Amino acid sequence: MLLLHGSHGCWAHWVRNIAALESNRRVLVPDLPGYGESAPPRDLDSPQSHASALAEGLSALLTPGQSLDIVGFSLGAFIGAHLAVSMPHLARRLIIVDAGGLDTPMPQAHLALKPLRGLSGEERSRARRHNLHTMMIHDPNRIDGTAMWIDENAGHPRSRVHHQVIPDRLLHILRQVPAQVDAIWGEHDRPHPDPAVNIAAIRTVQPAAELRIVPGAGHWSMYEGAEDFNRHLHELLETPLRGSA
């Protein structure tokens, strides 16, 4: 299984899922090209270039002919879709998690973010907590020290590919994905709200796609609602591929 994180993040977006998932499968959790500790791709703006860099790394880790399931959060779904298209033999499934680029309504939640420049100490901590609640975590009581640490230490991305997603670039590439496509969504995702609207968009190009909803969770659903998310993901992965019977 390949877990791909979101924009302005790193592999640690999945910190509350890895242990539960690796109990019965191999789990690969990289920093995306140009994020965290990964080298930048050749073209900082090109999703194909990011997918190619991932494919190069996977070729060193997988045996010839081996396939895997791709789970992409937000930006990771966009890059994962390009990876599935560029290496059709590689991906069995693409599971989209709380992603933009589907030409669905966006409330511009980012306009409520507070700037961090020049802040320090408790003032900076309060602003970061506000920003996490605004964009990532629905219930402010679930913003714990680990979430704050990940937010502070993910690092500034060198990639610019996140500018390529909105409004509908994920929807366009999903038309070409040969793998089975399903989705998991936070009930209260603010950047990309209303799971029913988003799965309806996905089904315009992948009609059989299934949806699982993480109750009470915001955009970072696999962190805020980790137990429910892990259960939903396990169920999707253990269900036989459609048409395989």
C-alpha positions as CSV (number, residue, x, y, z in Angstrom):
1,M,0.0,0.0,0.0
2,L,1.2,3.5,-0.8
3,L,0.0,6.4,1.3
4,L,0.4,9.9,-0.2
5,H,0.0,13.0,2.0
6,G,-1.5,16.4,1.3
7,S,-0.1,19.8,0.3
8,H,1.9,21.7,2.9
9,G,2.4,18.4,4.7
10,C,4.6,15.4,4.9
11,W,4.4,11.6,5.5
12,A,3.4,12.3,9.1
13,H,-0.2,13.2,7.9
14,W,-0.6,9.4,8.3
15,V,1.0,9.0,11.7
16,R,-2.3,7.7,13.3
17,N,-2.9,5.1,10.6
18,I,0.4,3.4,9.8
19,A,0.5,0.9,12.8
20,A,-3.1,-0.2,12.1
21,L,-2.5,-0.7,8.4
22,E,0.9,-2.5,8.6
23,S,-0.5,-5.3,10.7
24,N,-1.4,-7.3,7.6
25,R,0.4,-5.5,4.7
26,R,3.4,-3.6,3.7
27,V,2.9,0.1,4.0
28,L,5.0,2.7,2.0
29,V,4.6,6.3,3.4
30,P,7.0,8.7,1.5
31,D,7.3,12.4,1.5
32,L,6.0,13.5,-1.9
33,P,8.6,14.8,-4.3
34,G,9.6,18.3,-3.2
35,Y,8.1,17.9,0.2
36,G,9.6,17.0,3.6
37,E,12.9,15.2,3.1
38,S,12.3,14.1,-0.5
39,A,14.2,15.6,-3.4
40,P,12.3,17.9,-5.7
41,P,11.1,16.5,-9.1
42,R,12.5,17.7,-12.4
43,D,9.5,20.0,-12.9
44,L,8.1,21.6,-9.8
45,D,4.8,22.4,-11.5
46,S,4.1,19.1,-13.3
47,P,2.0,16.4,-11.7
48,Q,3.4,13.9,-14.3
49,S,6.9,14.8,-13.1
50,H,5.9,14.1,-9.5
51,A,4.4,10.8,-10.5
52,S,7.5,9.9,-12.4
53,A,9.7,10.5,-9.4
54,L,7.5,8.3,-7.3
55,A,7.5,5.6,-9.9
56,E,11.3,5.7,-10.0
57,G,11.4,5.2,-6.2
58,L,8.8,2.4,-6.3
59,S,10.7,0.5,-9.0
60,A,13.6,0.1,-6.4
61,L,11.2,-1.1,-3.7
62,L,8.8,-3.4,-5.5
63,T,9.5,-6.7,-7.3
64,P,8.7,-6.8,-11.1
65,G,5.0,-7.2,-11.7
66,Q,4.0,-6.3,-8.1
67,S,1.0,-4.1,-7.7
68,L,-0.3,-2.0,-4.8
69,D,-3.2,0.1,-3.5
70,I,-2.8,3.9,-3.6
71,V,-4.4,6.0,-0.9
72,G,-4.1,9.7,-1.5
73,F,-5.1,12.5,0.8
74,S,-5.9,15.8,-0.7
75,L,-3.0,16.6,-3.1
76,G,-1.9,13.0,-2.7
77,A,-5.0,11.9,-4.5
78,F,-4.1,14.1,-7.5
79,I,-0.5,12.8,-7.7
80,G,-1.8,9.2,-7.0
81,A,-4.2,9.5,-9.9
82,H,-1.3,10.5,-12.2
83,L,0.8,7.7,-10.9
84,A,-2.0,5.2,-11.6
85,V,-2.4,6.5,-15.2
86,S,1.4,6.5,-15.9
87,M,1.8,3.0,-14.5
88,P,-1.5,1.1,-15.1
89,H,0.1,-2.2,-14.2
90,L,1.0,-0.8,-10.7
91,A,-2.3,0.3,-9.1
92,R,-5.1,-2.0,-8.1
93,R,-7.0,0.7,-6.3
94,L,-7.0,4.5,-5.9
95,I,-8.7,5.6,-2.8
96,I,-9.4,9.3,-2.7
97,V,-9.4,11.0,0.7
98,D,-10.8,14.5,1.1
99,A,-9.5,15.9,-2.1
100,G,-10.0,19.0,-4.2
101,G,-10.0,19.3,-7.9
102,L,-13.4,17.8,-8.5
103,D,-15.1,21.1,-9.6
104,T,-17.3,21.1,-6.5
105,P,-18.1,24.2,-4.4
106,M,-15.3,25.5,-2.2
107,P,-16.1,28.0,0.6
108,Q,-12.6,29.5,0.5
109,A,-11.9,28.5,4.1
110,H,-8.3,29.5,3.7
111,L,-9.3,33.2,3.7
112,A,-9.8,32.8,7.5
113,L,-6.3,31.7,8.1
114,K,-4.1,33.8,10.4
115,P,-0.6,34.8,9.3
116,L,2.2,33.3,11.4
117,R,5.1,35.6,10.3
118,G,6.5,37.5,13.2
119,L,4.6,35.5,15.9
120,S,6.3,33.5,18.6
121,G,5.5,31.7,21.8
122,E,1.9,31.5,23.0
123,E,0.7,33.9,20.3
124,R,2.1,31.8,17.5
125,S,0.6,28.6,19.2
126,R,-2.9,30.2,19.3
127,A,-2.7,31.2,15.6
128,R,-1.5,27.7,14.6
129,R,-4.3,26.1,16.6
130,H,-6.8,28.5,14.9
131,N,-5.5,27.6,11.5
132,L,-5.7,23.8,12.2
133,H,-9.3,24.2,13.2
134,T,-10.0,26.4,10.2
135,M,-8.6,24.0,7.6
136,M,-7.9,20.6,9.0
137,I,-9.6,19.5,12.2
138,H,-13.3,20.0,12.9
139,D,-13.3,19.6,16.7
140,P,-10.9,22.0,18.3
141,N,-10.6,19.6,21.3
142,R,-8.9,17.1,19.0
143,I,-6.1,19.4,18.2
144,D,-3.4,17.8,20.3
145,G,0.3,18.2,20.7
146,T,1.1,15.8,17.9
147,A,-1.1,17.6,15.4
148,M,0.5,20.9,16.4
149,W,4.0,19.4,16.0
150,I,3.3,18.0,12.6
151,D,1.8,21.3,11.5
152,E,4.9,23.2,12.7
153,N,7.5,20.8,11.4
154,A,6.2,19.6,8.0
155,G,8.5,22.1,6.3
156,H,7.9,24.5,3.4
157,P,7.3,22.6,0.1
158,R,9.6,23.3,-2.8
159,S,7.0,21.9,-5.1
160,R,4.4,24.1,-6.7
161,V,2.2,21.3,-8.0
162,H,-0.6,22.1,-5.5
163,H,-1.4,25.1,-7.7
164,Q,-2.4,22.7,-10.5
165,V,-5.3,21.0,-8.8
166,I,-8.1,23.5,-8.6
167,P,-10.8,23.7,-9.8
168,D,-11.2,20.4,-11.8
169,R,-7.8,18.8,-12.6
170,L,-8.4,15.7,-10.4
171,L,-11.7,15.1,-12.2
172,H,-10.0,15.2,-15.6
173,I,-7.3,12.7,-14.7
174,L,-9.7,10.4,-13.0
175,R,-11.3,9.8,-16.4
176,Q,-8.2,8.0,-17.3
177,V,-7.5,6.0,-14.1
178,P,-7.7,2.3,-15.0
179,A,-7.7,1.2,-11.3
180,Q,-10.7,0.8,-9.1
181,V,-11.6,4.2,-7.5
182,D,-13.3,4.7,-4.2
183,A,-13.4,7.6,-1.6
184,I,-13.3,8.3,2.1
185,W,-14.4,11.8,3.3
186,G,-14.6,13.6,6.6
187,E,-18.2,14.5,7.5
188,H,-17.2,18.1,8.2
189,D,-14.5,18.8,5.7
190,R,-14.3,22.6,5.4
191,P,-12.0,23.1,2.3
192,H,-14.0,20.5,0.3
193,P,-17.4,20.2,2.0
194,D,-20.3,17.8,1.6
195,P,-19.2,14.2,0.9
196,A,-22.3,13.5,-1.1
197,V,-21.5,16.3,-3.5
198,N,-17.9,15.2,-4.0
199,I,-18.7,11.5,-4.5
200,A,-21.4,12.6,-7.1
201,A,-18.6,14.4,-9.0
202,I,-16.3,11.4,-8.8
203,R,-19.1,9.1,-10.1
204,T,-19.5,11.2,-13.2
205,V,-16.2,9.7,-14.4
206,Q,-16.0,6.6,-12.1
207,P,-19.6,5.5,-11.8
208,A,-19.0,2.5,-9.5
209,A,-17.0,4.5,-6.9
210,E,-18.0,3.8,-3.3
211,L,-17.9,6.4,-0.5
212,R,-17.2,6.0,3.2
213,I,-17.8,8.9,5.6
214,V,-15.7,9.6,8.8
215,P,-18.2,10.9,11.3
216,G,-17.4,14.1,13.1
217,A,-14.1,14.6,11.2
218,G,-12.8,17.5,9.2
219,H,-10.4,17.6,6.3
220,W,-7.7,15.7,8.0
221,S,-10.1,12.8,8.5
222,M,-7.5,10.1,8.9
223,Y,-6.0,11.9,11.9
224,E,-9.1,13.3,13.6
225,G,-11.2,10.2,13.1
226,A,-8.4,7.7,12.9
227,E,-10.3,4.7,14.3
228,D,-13.3,5.1,12.0
229,F,-11.0,5.9,9.1
230,N,-8.8,2.9,9.6
231,R,-11.9,0.7,9.7
232,H,-13.3,2.2,6.5
233,L,-10.0,1.8,4.7
234,H,-9.6,-1.8,5.9
235,E,-13.1,-2.7,4.6
236,L,-12.5,-1.1,1.2
237,L,-9.1,-2.9,0.9
238,E,-10.5,-6.3,2.0
239,T,-13.5,-6.1,-0.4
240,P,-12.7,-8.0,-3.7
241,L,-12.1,-5.8,-6.6
242,R,-15.2,-5.1,-8.6
243,G,-15.5,-7.4,-11.6
244,S,-12.9,-9.8,-10.2
245,A,-15.4,-12.6,-9.4
